[in-house]
Amino acid sequence: MVPVGVVLLVVAFTSSSINAEPTGSTSTNSEAVPTLLVMGDSLSAAYGIAREEGWVYLLAERLAGDARVINASISGETTSGGAQRFADIIGQRQPDIVLLELGGNDGLRGLAPTQMQANLAAMIEQSQDAGAQVLLLGIDIPPNYGQAYRDAFTGVYHTLAEEYDVPLVPFLLEDVALESTLMQSDGIHPTADAQPIILDNVWPALEPLLETTYQAAIE
């Protein structure tokens, strides 16, 4: 089971990183490579660690020269906040792939899963209408919220993945959340050492999308 601290990973702090590309990257012209947009909360905004240690930055390093990574994550973001920002961001950045890592703060605040689902659905639809592929990155909440709410919360990700035919990482913090050595001293945020594991949780679902994008680019 997921401890209470897990859901507090997405508590409201203010920090954001718009461009996750490594400084001095040798990537080719950004117009010639696919663009990945990460819309997330503190789990993707590298809270409490250096930006260069966060999993999104590590992703940019892994893809250096092959893709551009834009990190529009803000600590404390809810699906409502993300949905309000999303149209402008996707219009400006025109991503090929959108990674949606939102919902944890909705769960923390006990917000209605139906509204969370509607907000995420709106972002998925806008992405697909713009020709972008979508990867959903899910999170879990602790059992003290009640099993019915927890089931409804996690069920949102599975329902959306099936309805819109998009891949899903069911729990972004798999192999991290229950390991105290991978959590910061506050007990609620992943350490720098945890970030490569988080990236490894994302990669198997992301890699096929990248391959599809690359293939489409050469056809």
C-alpha positions as a Markdown table, in Angstrom:
| # | Residue | x | y | z |
|---|---|---|---|---|
| 1 | Met | 0.0 | 0.0 | 0.0 |
| 2 | Val | 1.1 | 3.6 | -0.6 |
| 3 | Pro | 1.9 | 5.6 | 2.5 |
| 4 | Val | 0.3 | 9.0 | 3.3 |
| 5 | Gly | 3.6 | 10.6 | 2.3 |
| 6 | Val | 3.3 | 9.6 | -1.3 |
| 7 | Val | 0.4 | 11.8 | -2.0 |
| 8 | Leu | 2.1 | 14.7 | -0.3 |
| 9 | Leu | 4.7 | 14.5 | -3.0 |
| 10 | Val | 2.4 | 16.8 | -5.0 |
| 11 | Val | 1.7 | 19.4 | -2.3 |
| 12 | Ala | 1.6 | 23.0 | -3.4 |
| 13 | Phe | 5.0 | 24.5 | -3.8 |
| 14 | Thr | 5.8 | 27.1 | -6.5 |
| 15 | Ser | 8.5 | 26.1 | -8.9 |
| 16 | Ser | 8.6 | 25.5 | -12.6 |
| 17 | Ser | 10.9 | 24.6 | -15.4 |
| 18 | Ile | 9.9 | 25.4 | -19.0 |
| 19 | Asn | 12.9 | 24.1 | -20.9 |
| 20 | Ala | 14.4 | 20.8 | -19.8 |
| 21 | Glu | 17.1 | 20.7 | -22.5 |
| 22 | Pro | 20.6 | 20.4 | -21.1 |
| 23 | Thr | 22.6 | 23.6 | -21.4 |
| 24 | Gly | 25.1 | 23.3 | -24.2 |
| 25 | Ser | 23.2 | 20.5 | -25.8 |
| 26 | Thr | 24.5 | 19.5 | -29.2 |
| 27 | Ser | 20.9 | 18.8 | -30.5 |
| 28 | Thr | 20.1 | 19.5 | -34.1 |
| 29 | Asn | 17.7 | 22.2 | -35.2 |
| 30 | Ser | 14.7 | 22.0 | -33.0 |
| 31 | Glu | 12.5 | 22.1 | -36.1 |
| 32 | Ala | 14.1 | 18.9 | -37.3 |
| 33 | Val | 13.5 | 16.8 | -34.2 |
| 34 | Pro | 10.3 | 15.9 | -32.3 |
| 35 | Thr | 9.2 | 18.0 | -29.4 |
| 36 | Leu | 8.1 | 16.4 | -26.1 |
| 37 | Leu | 5.9 | 18.5 | -23.7 |
| 38 | Val | 5.8 | 17.4 | -20.0 |
| 39 | Met | 2.7 | 18.8 | -18.2 |
| 40 | Gly | 3.2 | 17.9 | -14.5 |
| 41 | Asp | 3.4 | 18.9 | -10.9 |
| 42 | Ser | 6.2 | 18.7 | -8.3 |
| 43 | Leu | 7.1 | 15.1 | -9.4 |
| 44 | Ser | 8.2 | 16.5 | -12.7 |
| 45 | Ala | 9.4 | 19.9 | -11.5 |
| 46 | Ala | 12.4 | 18.6 | -9.6 |
| 47 | Tyr | 11.2 | 19.9 | -6.3 |
| 48 | Gly | 14.0 | 19.9 | -3.6 |
| 49 | Ile | 16.8 | 18.9 | -6.0 |
| 50 | Ala | 18.8 | 20.5 | -8.7 |
| 51 | Arg | 16.9 | 20.9 | -12.0 |
| 52 | Glu | 19.6 | 18.9 | -13.7 |
| 53 | Glu | 18.9 | 16.0 | -11.4 |
| 54 | Gly | 15.2 | 15.7 | -12.2 |
| 55 | Trp | 13.8 | 12.9 | -14.3 |
| 56 | Val | 12.6 | 15.3 | -17.1 |
| 57 | Tyr | 16.1 | 16.7 | -17.4 |
| 58 | Leu | 17.6 | 13.2 | -17.5 |
| 59 | Leu | 15.1 | 12.4 | -20.3 |
| 60 | Ala | 16.3 | 15.4 | -22.2 |
| 61 | Glu | 19.9 | 14.2 | -21.8 |
| 62 | Arg | 19.0 | 10.7 | -22.9 |
| 63 | Leu | 17.3 | 12.2 | -26.0 |
| 64 | Ala | 19.9 | 14.8 | -26.7 |
| 65 | Gly | 20.2 | 15.3 | -30.5 |
| 66 | Asp | 17.0 | 13.2 | -31.1 |
| 67 | Ala | 14.3 | 15.2 | -29.5 |
| 68 | Arg | 13.5 | 18.5 | -27.7 |
| 69 | Val | 12.0 | 18.3 | -24.2 |
| 70 | Ile | 9.9 | 21.1 | -22.8 |
| 71 | Asn | 9.0 | 21.0 | -19.1 |
| 72 | Ala | 5.9 | 23.0 | -18.3 |
| 73 | Ser | 5.5 | 21.4 | -14.9 |
| 74 | Ile | 4.6 | 23.5 | -11.8 |
| 75 | Ser | 4.7 | 22.2 | -8.2 |
| 76 | Gly | 1.3 | 22.2 | -6.7 |
| 77 | Glu | -0.5 | 22.1 | -10.1 |
| 78 | Thr | -3.9 | 20.5 | -10.3 |
| 79 | Thr | -5.6 | 19.1 | -13.4 |
| 80 | Ser | -7.8 | 22.3 | -13.4 |
| 81 | Gly | -4.7 | 24.5 | -13.4 |
| 82 | Gly | -3.1 | 22.5 | -16.1 |
| 83 | Ala | -6.2 | 22.5 | -18.3 |
| 84 | Gln | -6.4 | 26.3 | -18.0 |
| 85 | Arg | -2.7 | 26.7 | -19.2 |
| 86 | Phe | -2.7 | 23.9 | -21.7 |
| 87 | Ala | -4.2 | 25.5 | -24.8 |
| 88 | Asp | -1.7 | 28.4 | -24.8 |
| 89 | Ile | 1.2 | 26.1 | -24.2 |
| 90 | Ile | 0.4 | 23.5 | -26.8 |
| 91 | Gly | -0.3 | 26.3 | -29.3 |
| 92 | Gln | 3.1 | 27.9 | -28.6 |
| 93 | Arg | 5.2 | 24.7 | -28.4 |
| 94 | Gln | 3.4 | 22.5 | -30.9 |
| 95 | Pro | 4.6 | 19.2 | -29.3 |
| 96 | Asp | 4.7 | 15.8 | -31.1 |
| 97 | Ile | 4.3 | 14.0 | -27.8 |
| 98 | Val | 2.6 | 15.2 | -24.6 |
| 99 | Leu | 3.3 | 13.5 | -21.2 |
| 100 | Leu | 0.5 | 14.3 | -18.8 |
| 101 | Glu | 1.6 | 13.9 | -15.2 |
| 102 | Leu | -1.2 | 15.5 | -13.3 |
| 103 | Gly | -3.9 | 14.5 | -10.8 |
| 104 | Gly | -2.0 | 14.0 | -7.6 |
| 105 | Asn | -2.9 | 17.3 | -6.2 |
| 106 | Asp | -6.6 | 16.7 | -7.0 |
| 107 | Gly | -6.4 | 13.5 | -4.9 |
| 108 | Leu | -4.6 | 15.3 | -2.1 |
| 109 | Arg | -7.4 | 17.9 | -1.9 |
| 110 | Gly | -10.1 | 15.3 | -2.2 |
| 111 | Leu | -11.4 | 16.8 | -5.4 |
| 112 | Ala | -14.0 | 14.9 | -7.4 |
| 113 | Pro | -12.5 | 12.3 | -9.7 |
| 114 | Thr | -15.1 | 13.1 | -12.3 |
| 115 | Gln | -13.8 | 16.7 | -12.6 |
| 116 | Met | -10.2 | 15.4 | -12.7 |
| 117 | Gln | -11.2 | 13.0 | -15.5 |
| 118 | Ala | -12.9 | 15.9 | -17.4 |
| 119 | Asn | -9.8 | 18.1 | -17.1 |
| 120 | Leu | -7.4 | 15.3 | -18.3 |
| 121 | Ala | -9.8 | 14.4 | -21.1 |
| 122 | Ala | -9.8 | 18.0 | -22.3 |
| 123 | Met | -6.0 | 18.0 | -22.5 |
| 124 | Ile | -5.9 | 14.7 | -24.2 |
| 125 | Glu | -8.4 | 15.8 | -26.8 |
| 126 | Gln | -6.5 | 19.1 | -27.4 |
| 127 | Ser | -3.3 | 17.1 | -27.8 |
| 128 | Gln | -4.8 | 14.6 | -30.3 |
| 129 | Asp | -6.6 | 17.4 | -32.2 |
| 130 | Ala | -3.2 | 19.1 | -32.6 |
| 131 | Gly | -1.7 | 15.8 | -33.9 |
| 132 | Ala | 0.3 | 15.0 | -30.8 |
| 133 | Gln | 0.6 | 11.6 | -29.1 |
| 134 | Val | -0.2 | 11.4 | -25.4 |
| 135 | Leu | 1.3 | 9.4 | -22.6 |
| 136 | Leu | -0.5 | 9.4 | -19.3 |
| 137 | Leu | 1.6 | 9.2 | -16.1 |
| 138 | Gly | -0.5 | 8.0 | -13.2 |
| 139 | Ile | -0.1 | 8.4 | -9.4 |
| 140 | Asp | -1.8 | 6.7 | -6.5 |
| 141 | Ile | -3.1 | 8.0 | -3.2 |
| 142 | Pro | -2.9 | 6.4 | 0.3 |
| 143 | Pro | -5.7 | 4.1 | 1.6 |
| 144 | Asn | -6.7 | 6.5 | 4.4 |
| 145 | Tyr | -8.7 | 8.4 | 1.8 |
| 146 | Gly | -11.0 | 5.5 | 1.7 |
| 147 | Gln | -10.9 | 2.6 | -0.8 |
| 148 | Ala | -13.9 | 3.8 | -2.8 |
| 149 | Tyr | -12.2 | 7.2 | -3.4 |
| 150 | Arg | -8.9 | 5.6 | -4.1 |
| 151 | Asp | -10.4 | 3.2 | -6.7 |
| 152 | Ala | -12.2 | 6.1 | -8.3 |
| 153 | Phe | -9.1 | 8.2 | -8.4 |
| 154 | Thr | -6.8 | 5.6 | -9.9 |
| 155 | Gly | -9.6 | 4.4 | -12.2 |
| 156 | Val | -9.6 | 7.7 | -13.9 |
| 157 | Tyr | -6.2 | 7.0 | -15.6 |
| 158 | His | -7.2 | 3.6 | -16.7 |
| 159 | Thr | -10.6 | 4.8 | -18.1 |
| 160 | Leu | -8.9 | 7.6 | -20.0 |
| 161 | Ala | -6.2 | 5.3 | -21.4 |
| 162 | Glu | -8.9 | 3.0 | -22.7 |
| 163 | Glu | -11.3 | 5.7 | -24.0 |
| 164 | Tyr | -8.6 | 7.6 | -25.9 |
| 165 | Asp | -6.4 | 4.7 | -26.7 |
| 166 | Val | -3.3 | 6.2 | -25.1 |
| 167 | Pro | -0.5 | 4.4 | -23.2 |
| 168 | Leu | -0.4 | 4.6 | -19.4 |
| 169 | Val | 2.2 | 4.4 | -16.7 |
| 170 | Pro | -0.1 | 3.3 | -13.8 |
| 171 | Phe | 2.2 | 4.5 | -11.0 |
| 172 | Leu | 5.0 | 6.9 | -11.7 |
| 173 | Leu | 6.7 | 6.2 | -8.4 |
| 174 | Glu | 6.9 | 2.4 | -8.7 |
| 175 | Asp | 9.9 | 1.1 | -6.8 |
| 176 | Val | 10.5 | 4.6 | -5.3 |
| 177 | Ala | 7.6 | 5.5 | -3.0 |
| 178 | Leu | 8.1 | 2.7 | -0.5 |
| 179 | Glu | 11.9 | 3.0 | -0.4 |
| 180 | Ser | 12.9 | 5.5 | 2.4 |
| 181 | Thr | 16.4 | 5.8 | 1.0 |
| 182 | Leu | 14.9 | 7.2 | -2.2 |
| 183 | Met | 12.9 | 9.9 | -0.4 |
| 184 | Gln | 14.2 | 13.3 | 0.7 |
| 185 | Ser | 14.6 | 14.1 | 4.4 |
| 186 | Asp | 11.0 | 15.5 | 4.5 |
| 187 | Gly | 9.9 | 12.0 | 3.7 |
| 188 | Ile | 7.6 | 13.1 | 0.9 |
| 189 | His | 9.7 | 14.0 | -2.1 |
| 190 | Pro | 11.9 | 11.6 | -4.2 |
| 191 | Thr | 15.6 | 12.2 | -4.0 |
| 192 | Ala | 18.0 | 12.8 | -6.8 |
| 193 | Asp | 18.9 | 9.1 | -6.7 |
| 194 | Ala | 15.3 | 8.2 | -7.4 |
| 195 | Gln | 15.1 | 10.2 | -10.6 |
| 196 | Pro | 16.7 | 7.6 | -12.9 |
| 197 | Ile | 14.2 | 5.0 | -11.6 |
| 198 | Ile | 11.3 | 7.3 | -12.3 |
| 199 | Leu | 12.7 | 7.8 | -15.8 |
| 200 | Asp | 13.0 | 4.1 | -16.2 |
| 201 | Asn | 9.3 | 3.8 | -15.2 |
| 202 | Val | 8.4 | 6.2 | -18.0 |
| 203 | Trp | 10.7 | 5.0 | -20.8 |
| 204 | Pro | 9.1 | 1.6 | -21.8 |
| 205 | Ala | 5.8 | 3.4 | -22.5 |
| 206 | Leu | 7.5 | 6.5 | -24.1 |
| 207 | Glu | 9.9 | 4.7 | -26.4 |
| 208 | Pro | 7.3 | 3.3 | -28.8 |
| 209 | Leu | 5.8 | 6.8 | -29.2 |
| 210 | Leu | 9.2 | 8.1 | -30.1 |
| 211 | Glu | 9.7 | 5.4 | -32.6 |
| 212 | Thr | 6.3 | 6.1 | -34.2 |
| 213 | Thr | 7.2 | 9.8 | -34.3 |
| 214 | Tyr | 10.5 | 9.2 | -35.9 |
| 215 | Gln | 9.0 | 6.9 | -38.5 |
| 216 | Ala | 6.3 | 9.4 | -39.4 |
| 217 | Ala | 9.0 | 12.1 | -39.8 |
| 218 | Ile | 10.8 | 10.1 | -42.5 |
| 219 | Glu | 7.8 | 9.0 | -44.5 |
